[in-house]
């Protein structure tokens, strides 16, 4: 079984092989606004608080 440093080195090597694509993907994901619902007291309106 490989040690942690070997795994870290392998992951870093994969990242470097397509660094520009990964940066673009991350940029696109961050650009998409997340949904932040307004939490209402009425449970029938908003059940995501229980999630």
C-alpha positions in Angstrom: 0.0 0.0 0.0 1.5 3.4 -1.0 2.3 5.9 1.7 0.5 9.3 2.0 3.3 11.2 0.3 3.2 8.9 -2.7 -0.6 9.5 -3.0 -0.2 13.2 -2.6 2.5 13.3 -5.3 0.3 11.3 -7.7 -2.7 13.6 -7.1 -0.5 16.7 -7.7 0.9 15.1 -10.9 -2.6 14.6 -12.2 -3.6 18.1 -11.4 -0.6 19.5 -13.3 -1.4 17.4 -16.4 -4.5 19.5 -17.0 -4.1 22.4 -14.7 -5.9 25.0 -17.0 -9.0 22.8 -17.4 -9.2 22.3 -13.6 -8.9 26.0 -12.9 -11.6 26.7 -15.5 -13.9 24.1 -14.0 -13.4 25.5 -10.5 -14.0 29.0 -11.8 -17.2 27.9 -13.5 -18.5 26.1 -10.4 -17.8 29.1 -8.1 -19.5 31.5 -10.6 -22.9 29.6 -10.2 -24.7 31.2 -7.2 -25.8 28.8 -4.5 -29.4 28.6 -3.4 -29.9 30.1 0.0 -33.6 29.8 0.9 -35.3 32.2 3.3 -36.2 30.1 6.3 -39.8 30.6 7.2 -41.4 29.7 10.5 -44.2 27.8 8.7 -42.9 24.2 8.3 -45.2 23.6 5.3 -43.5 26.3 3.4 -39.9 25.4 4.1 -38.7 21.9 5.0 -35.1 22.3 4.0 -34.3 23.4 7.6 -34.8 19.8 8.7 -32.2 18.5 6.2 
